[in-house]
Amino acid sequence: MNLLIRSIAILLVASCLPACSPKPPATPATPAAPAAPQADLSESLVGKPIADLQRELDAGTVTAESLVRSYLARIDALDKQGPALRSVLAINPDALEQARALDEERKQKKLRGPLHGIPVLIKDNIESADKLPTTAGSLALKDNLSGQDAPIVANLRAAGAVILGKTNLSEWANFRSNHSLSGWSGVGGLTRNPHALDRSACGSSAGSGSAMAASLAAATVGTETDGSITCPSALNGIVGLKPTLGLLSQDRIVPIAHSQDTAGPMTATVADAAAMLAAMVGEKPPCYGPIRGCRKSDYVAALKENALQGKRIGVLRFDGGRNPRIEPVYDKALQVLKDAGATLVEVKLPDMNRMREAEGIVLNTEFKADVNAYLAKTPDTVKTRDLAALIKFNEESPEEMALFGQETFIESQQTKGLDDKVYKDALRDSKKLAQEGIAKLLAANSLDLLVAPSGATWRTDVVNGDHYSGSFSAVPAIAGYPHLTVPMGTLQRLPVGMSFIGPAWSEDLLLAAGYAFEQRAKARVTPQFLPSID
């Protein structure tokens, strides 16, 4: 599930409401950044790992109800007021009641799982059985209340999580326009980056990234098609994992493209990502899609501080001196890997122009087919039943078109379906180029995994749109392979991340490597809600 950048074609793609009723902002423009807020009573929650919260729950020093109340206080102080992050679209009106029920179960020694009583926010393109619409940020879906949990949400509940609410996102997971503004939706307005309020939170899981960085929940869930978990995680200074395609169910999630979409955890720590992933998979992964070897591992047990010892790691870098100021930060992080016992080998990905061009054809074609199938099954209260109706709705809704258009929708509407030879050839070519690109690098150099840097966030620009600063998300996204990002340092007080990329079903390997790096680098920084760094 899911960020859109296009040069020759698409580099990044992905893949409500301050209250339960949708109410678009009066103006889509970015308001002046307010001053940093005063500390509130829930400051003890800042950056606190899930394991620490569970120890406090077990000891009785906190309850699930008190945690929900504390996170709601932070949402009120930081998201609705203060810096007004606009990262949370809707609060679950039944969250406190659900927390009380979980507290009663704990008293009776009936723990559901490792997330029992832990408040979680989910991206608002993921359905839940709560009294919350699933809007994908669009006013066209403001009445989309299915009353059903997506399987990954049902699995989170089975593990004991409290669904605290829904997070803002780039509208339609950043798949409406080639010139979109990351983190903006017609329903929720513009999400801010809590490290510098005039900077982008990146998309499309901007709300999940911003909310997690600001500790508005114990964990969040995002979706990615190409970069929409890893970019907002890296640029908000948190951990994000895009799993292998097929490890997590995509049912009841507003789609972009079935050949790349996946949900994934966005958390404060690698250990939290491992715990969340295990819960989201549930008892058995759905194992859909063509990638063979599907398996669930014990992601938490894989986390060991010596996990980098003896590993051979391929080092990717930006071409042509792009982002040269990132290099010293990246080199310092690479030294951490060396000191932990890893052998580093400089490698280079093959030219990606053909791959990106093929990806563009695939995403446009699959979006039309997949979104039409999704809309056809929505409740009768949803009046836009296919992509053509969405295009017409946007044309007639000035608030939807205030900042950018819908040329990607129009391009997708013109595609010829999943039986079209052009699409089939593009799907075959994009998958082959991406999967072989990773496999050949690993095999030719006897590597266990790859690492790469992210860029830093850019100043929000409502006139010209996004100014992406660099990423290596495209190849693992197109291949359907896992991609983990972990904080590796800062550039001018702005977070940057290190990517860990591996073959299919290597989530345990990547989480273990990321954990070993995290324990040594200690590179996560707490947001200061600065109006600007300039």
C-alpha positions in Angstrom: 0.0 0.0 0.0 1.6 3.5 -0.8 4.4 7.9 -3.4 4.7 9.1 -6.8 7.6 10.5 -8.7 7.9 10.6 -12.4 10.8 11.3 -14.6 10.7 9.1 -17.6 7.8 7.3 -15.9 7.2 6.7 -12.2 9.9 6.5 -9.5 7.7 6.5 -6.4 4.1 5.7 -5.9 2.1 4.4 -3.0 -0.1 2.6 -2.3 -10.2 11.1 8.0 -10.5 14.0 9.6 -10.0 15.8 12.9 -13.4 14.3 13.8 -15.4 11.4 12.5 -17.4 13.6 10.1 -15.4 14.7 7.1 -14.8 18.4 7.0 -12.3 19.7 4.4 -10.1 22.7 5.4 -11.4 26.1 4.5 -8.3 26.7 2.5 -5.9 24.2 1.0 -2.9 26.6 1.4 -0.3 25.9 4.0 -1.0 28.1 7.1 1.8 29.9 8.8 3.8 27.6 11.0 2.9 28.1 14.7 5.4 28.1 17.6 6.4 24.9 19.3 3.8 23.7 21.8 4.2 23.5 25.6 4.8 20.0 27.0 1.7 18.1 27.9 1.1 15.4 30.5 1.8 12.6 28.1 5.4 13.4 27.5 6.4 10.1 29.1 5.2 8.4 25.9 7.7 10.0 23.6 9.5 7.3 21.7 8.5 4.6 24.2 8.8 1.1 22.7 5.9 -1.3 22.8 7.9 -3.7 25.1 8.2 -1.0 27.7 4.5 -0.2 27.5 3.7 -3.9 27.9 5.9 -4.1 31.0 4.0 -1.1 32.5 0.7 -2.7 31.6 1.8 -6.0 33.2 2.9 -4.2 36.3 -0.4 -2.3 36.5 1.3 1.1 36.5 -0.7 2.0 33.4 -3.9 0.6 31.8 -4.9 0.4 28.2 -7.6 3.0 29.0 -5.0 5.4 30.4 -2.7 4.9 27.4 -5.6 5.7 25.1 -6.4 8.8 27.1 -2.7 9.9 27.1 -2.4 9.5 23.3 -5.6 11.3 22.7 -4.2 14.2 24.8 -1.1 14.3 22.6 -3.3 14.2 19.5 -5.3 17.1 20.8 -2.2 19.1 21.8 0.0 18.4 18.8 -2.2 17.4 15.9 -5.4 19.5 16.4 -3.7 22.4 18.2 -0.2 23.5 18.7 1.8 22.7 15.6 -1.4 21.3 14.0 0.3 18.3 12.3 -2.9 17.2 10.7 -1.6 13.6 10.8 -4.7 12.1 12.3 -7.9 12.2 10.2 -10.3 10.5 12.6 -10.4 9.2 16.2 -12.2 5.9 16.8 -15.2 6.8 19.0 -15.1 3.4 20.6 -11.3 3.4 21.4 -11.8 4.0 25.1 -14.5 1.3 25.3 -12.3 -1.2 23.5 -9.4 -0.3 25.9 -11.5 -0.9 28.9 -12.6 -4.3 27.6 -8.9 -5.2 27.1 -8.1 -4.1 30.6 -10.8 -6.4 31.9 -9.4 -9.3 29.9 -6.0 -8.6 31.4 -7.4 -8.7 34.9 -8.8 -12.1 34.1 -5.4 -13.3 32.8 -6.8 -13.5 29.2 -4.1 -11.8 27.1 -4.8 -11.9 23.4 -1.2 -11.4 22.3 1.9 -9.2 22.4 -0.1 -6.0 21.5 -2.7 -6.4 24.2 -3.8 -2.9 25.1 -1.4 -1.1 22.7 -3.0 1.8 20.8 -2.3 1.8 17.1 -3.2 4.2 14.3 -3.9 2.9 10.7 -3.7 4.7 7.4 -7.1 5.8 6.1 -7.0 3.6 3.0 -7.4 0.6 5.3 -10.9 -0.5 6.3 -11.8 -1.2 10.0 -15.0 -2.3 11.6 -15.1 0.8 13.7 -17.4 3.8 13.1 -14.9 5.3 10.8 -15.1 5.9 7.0 -12.2 4.7 4.8 -11.7 7.7 2.5 -8.2 7.4 1.0 -8.3 11.1 1.7 -11.0 11.8 -1.0 -14.3 13.5 -0.4 -15.7 11.0 -2.8 -15.4 8.3 -0.2 -16.5 10.3 2.9 -19.4 7.8 3.4 -17.4 4.6 2.8 -18.2 2.8 6.1 -17.9 -0.9 5.4 -18.3 -2.0 9.0 -15.6 -4.7 8.4 -12.0 -5.1 9.3 -9.3 -5.5 6.7 -7.5 -8.8 7.5 -4.4 -7.0 8.8 -6.6 -5.0 11.1 -8.4 -8.1 12.3 -5.0 -9.7 13.0 -4.0 -6.6 15.0 -7.1 -6.9 17.1 -6.5 -10.6 17.6 -3.1 -9.6 19.0 -4.7 -7.2 21.4 -4.2 -3.8 19.7 -6.6 -0.9 20.2 -7.4 0.8 16.9 -7.1 4.4 18.0 -8.0 6.0 14.7 -7.1 6.8 11.1 -4.2 8.8 9.7 -4.0 11.3 6.9 -2.4 10.4 3.6 -1.6 11.7 0.2 -5.0 11.6 -1.5 -5.5 8.3 -3.3 -2.1 7.2 -2.0 -0.4 9.8 -4.3 -1.9 8.4 -7.5 -4.1 11.2 -8.7 -1.6 13.6 -10.2 2.0 13.7 -11.6 2.4 17.0 -9.7 0.7 16.1 -6.4 1.7 17.5 -2.9 2.8 14.8 -0.5 0.7 14.4 2.6 -2.2 16.5 1.3 -5.8 15.2 1.0 -9.1 16.9 0.3 -10.4 15.4 3.6 -7.5 16.0 5.9 -5.5 18.9 4.5 -1.7 19.0 4.6 0.3 16.8 7.0 3.3 18.5 8.6 6.7 17.1 9.4 7.1 17.3 13.2 10.9 18.0 12.9 10.3 21.2 10.8 6.8 22.2 10.2 7.4 23.8 6.9 8.9 20.6 5.5 7.2 17.7 3.8 6.2 14.6 5.7 6.5 12.7 2.4 3.8 10.5 1.0 1.6 8.7 0.8 1.7 7.4 4.4 2.5 10.9 5.5 0.1 10.8 8.4 1.4 7.5 9.7 5.0 8.8 9.6 4.3 12.2 11.2 2.0 10.7 13.9 4.6 8.0 14.8 7.4 10.5 15.0 5.3 12.7 17.3 4.4 9.7 19.4 0.6 10.0 18.8 0.3 6.2 19.1 2.5 3.3 20.1 2.7 2.2 16.4 1.2 3.1 13.1 0.4 1.2 9.8 1.1 2.5 6.3 0.8 1.2 2.8 3.3 1.2 -0.1 3.2 0.8 -3.8 6.6 2.4 -4.4 8.2 4.3 -1.5 5.1 5.2 0.5 6.2 3.5 3.7 9.9 3.9 3.4 10.0 7.6 2.4 7.7 9.0 5.2 9.5 6.8 7.7 13.0 8.0 6.6 12.0 11.6 6.4 10.1 11.6 9.7 13.0 9.7 11.5 11.2 6.5 12.3 11.5 2.8 11.3 9.4 1.6 8.4 9.1 -1.9 6.7 7.7 -2.7 3.3 7.3 -6.5 3.4 7.6 -9.0 0.5 4.5 -8.9 -1.7 2.1 -11.6 -0.5 3.2 -11.7 3.2 0.3 -9.4 4.2 -3.3 -9.5 2.9 -4.3 -6.6 0.7 -8.1 -7.3 1.1 -10.2 -4.3 2.1 -7.4 -1.8 1.4 -8.1 0.9 -1.2 -5.8 -0.3 -4.1 -3.3 1.2 -6.6 -1.8 -1.9 -8.1 -2.1 -5.5 -7.0 1.4 -6.4 -8.3 3.1 -4.0 -5.9 0.7 -2.9 -3.1 1.4 -3.9 0.5 0.8 -2.6 4.0 3.5 -2.5 6.6 4.4 -1.3 10.1 5.8 2.2 10.9 7.3 2.3 14.4 9.7 4.0 16.8 12.1 1.0 16.9 13.0 -2.0 14.9 11.8 -4.3 17.7 8.4 -2.6 17.4 8.4 -3.2 13.7 9.1 -6.9 14.2 6.3 -7.2 16.8 3.8 -5.3 14.6 4.7 -7.4 11.5 4.2 -10.6 13.4 0.8 -9.5 14.5 -0.2 -8.2 11.1 0.7 -11.5 9.4 -1.4 -13.4 11.9 -1.3 -17.2 12.2 -0.6 -17.8 8.6 0.4 -15.4 5.7 -2.0 -15.3 2.7 0.9 -15.9 0.3 -0.8 -14.4 -2.7 1.1 -13.4 -5.9 3.7 -15.1 -8.0 6.7 -14.9 -5.6 7.6 -18.4 -4.5 8.8 -19.4 -1.0 6.3 -17.6 1.1 6.9 -18.0 4.8 6.4 -16.4 8.2 9.5 -16.2 10.4 9.9 -15.4 14.1 10.8 -11.8 13.5 11.2 -10.9 17.1 13.5 -13.8 17.9 15.7 -12.9 15.0 16.7 -9.6 16.6 20.3 -10.0 17.9 22.9 -7.3 18.5 25.5 -9.4 16.7 23.4 -10.0 13.6 25.8 -8.1 11.4 28.8 -10.2 12.3 30.1 -11.9 9.1 27.5 -10.4 6.8 28.5 -9.2 3.3 26.6 -6.1 2.5 26.3 -4.3 -0.9 26.6 -0.5 -0.6 24.5 1.6 -3.0 25.0 5.3 -3.5 23.3 8.1 -5.4 24.6 8.7 -8.9 26.5 11.7 -10.1 27.1 13.3 -6.7 23.4 13.8 -6.1 22.8 14.9 -2.5 26.6 15.2 -1.7 25.9 16.4 1.8 24.3 13.0 2.6 27.6 11.2 1.9 29.3 12.0 5.3 26.2 11.0 7.2 26.0 7.8 5.1 29.7 7.0 5.5 29.4 7.4 9.3 26.5 4.9 9.2 28.5 2.5 7.0 31.3 2.6 9.6 28.8 1.4 12.2 28.1 -1.6 10.0 31.9 -2.3 9.6 32.4 -2.0 13.4 29.6 -4.5 13.9 31.5 -7.1 11.8 30.0 -6.6 8.4 32.0 -6.6 5.1 31.0 -3.8 2.8 31.2 -4.1 -1.0 30.4 -1.1 -3.3 27.9 -2.0 -5.9 25.7 -0.3 -8.5 22.2 -1.0 -9.7 21.6 -1.3 -13.4 20.0 1.5 -15.4 16.4 1.8 -14.3 14.9 3.9 -17.1 13.3 0.9 -18.8 12.1 -0.5 -15.5 10.4 2.8 -14.5 8.8 3.1 -17.9 7.3 -0.4 -17.6 6.2 0.3 -14.0 4.3 3.4 -15.2 2.3 1.2 -17.6 1.6 -1.4 -15.0 0.5 1.0 -12.3 -1.9 2.9 -14.6 -3.4 -0.3 -16.0 -3.8 -2.0 -12.7 -5.2 1.1 -10.9 -8.2 1.3 -13.3 -8.9 -2.4 -12.9 -8.3 -2.6 -9.1 -10.1 0.6 -8.1 -13.1 -0.2 -10.2 -13.3 -3.6 -8.5 -13.0 -2.0 -5.1 -15.5 0.8 -5.7 -18.0 -1.7 -7.0 -18.1 -3.5 -3.6 -18.3 -0.3 -1.5 -21.6 0.4 0.4 -24.5 2.0 -1.5 -23.7 5.3 0.3 -20.7 5.6 -2.0 -22.0 7.2 -5.2 -18.7 7.0 -7.2 -18.7 3.4 -8.5 -15.8 3.5 -10.9 -12.8 5.6 -12.0 -14.8 7.5 -14.6 -17.2 8.6 -11.9 -14.2 9.6 -9.7 -12.8 11.8 -12.5 -16.2 13.5 -12.9 -16.6 14.0 -9.1 -13.2 15.7 -9.0 -14.1 17.9 -12.0 -17.2 19.1 -10.1 -15.4 19.5 -6.7 -13.3 22.7 -6.5 -11.8 21.7 -3.1 -10.4 18.5 -4.6 -8.7 20.3 -7.5 -7.4 23.4 -5.6 -3.7 22.4 -5.5 -3.2 19.9 -8.3 -5.1 18.0 -11.0 -5.9 14.4 -11.9 -3.8 13.7 -15.0 -2.8 10.3 -13.5 -6.5 9.3 -13.1 -7.1 10.3 -16.8 -4.1 8.4 -18.0 -5.2 5.3 -16.1 -8.8 5.6 -17.4 -7.4 5.4 -21.0 -5.7 2.0 -20.4 -7.1 -1.1 -22.0 -7.3 -3.6 -19.2 -5.4 -6.5 -17.7 -5.6 -8.5 -21.0 -3.8 -5.9 -23.0 -0.5 -7.1 -24.4 1.2 -3.8 -23.7 0.4 -4.2 -20.0 1.4 -7.9 -19.9 4.7 -7.2 -21.5 5.3 -4.3 -19.2 4.5 -6.4 -16.1 6.8 -9.1 -17.2 9.6 -6.7 -18.0 9.4 -4.7 -14.9 9.3 -7.7 -12.6 12.2 -9.4 -14.4 14.4 -6.3 -14.5 13.8 -5.5 -10.8 14.1 -9.1 -9.4 17.1 -10.0 -11.6 18.7 -6.6 -10.7 18.7 -7.4 -7.0 19.4 -11.1 -7.5 22.4 -10.5 -9.7 24.0 -8.0 -7.3 23.6 -10.4 -4.4 24.8 -13.4 -6.3 27.7 -11.8 -8.2 29.2 -10.4 -5.0 28.2 -13.1 -2.6 26.1 -10.6 -0.6 23.5 -11.1 2.1 21.7 -7.8 1.6 22.0 -4.3 0.2 22.0 -0.9 2.0 21.3 2.6 0.6 20.7 6.1 1.9 17.6 8.2 1.8 17.5 11.9 1.0 16.3 14.6 3.5 13.0 16.2 3.4 12.2 19.3 1.3 10.3 22.5 2.0 6.6 22.2 1.3 5.7 24.0 -2.0 2.0 24.3 -2.7 2.8 26.0 -6.0 5.3 23.6 -7.6 4.6 20.4 -5.7 7.2 18.0 -4.3 11.0 18.1 -4.7 12.0 14.6 -4.0 15.5 14.3 -2.7 16.4 10.7 -3.6 15.4 7.1 -2.7 16.2 3.5 -3.7 12.6 2.4 -3.2 11.8 1.6 -6.8 13.7 -1.6 -7.4 12.5 -3.5 -4.2 8.9 -2.1 -4.8 8.7 -3.3 -8.4 10.4 -6.6 -7.5 8.0 -7.1 -4.6 11.0 -7.6 -2.2 11.3 -6.3 1.3 12.7 -2.9 2.2 13.4 -1.7 5.7 14.4 1.9 6.6 16.1 2.8 10.0 17.2 6.3 11.2 20.9 6.8 10.4 21.5 10.4 11.4 20.5 14.0 10.5 21.3 16.6 8.0 20.7 20.2 9.3 18.6 18.6 12.1 16.4 16.8 9.5 16.3 12.9 9.8 17.8 10.7 7.0 17.4 6.9 6.9 19.4 3.9 5.9 17.6 1.4 3.7 18.1 -2.4 4.1 17.1 -4.3 1.0 17.1 -8.1 0.6 15.6 -11.0 -1.5 12.1 -12.2 -1.1 10.9 -13.3 2.3 14.1 -11.9 4.0 12.2 -9.8 6.5 13.9 -11.6 9.4 17.3 -10.9 7.9 16.6 -7.2 7.3 15.0 -6.7 10.7 18.0 -8.4 12.4 20.5 -6.3 10.5 18.5 -3.1 11.1 18.2 -3.9 14.8 22.0 -4.5 15.2 22.6 -1.2 13.4 20.1 0.7 15.4 21.5 -0.5 18.7 25.0 0.8 17.8 24.1 3.9 15.8 21.4 5.3 18.2 20.5 7.8 15.5 16.9 8.4 16.2 16.1 12.0 17.1 13.0 13.4 18.9 11.0 16.0 16.9 11.2 19.5 18.2 8.3 20.9 16.1 10.5 23.7 14.8 8.6 26.2 12.7 11.6 26.0 10.2 15.2 25.2 10.1 16.0 28.1 7.7 
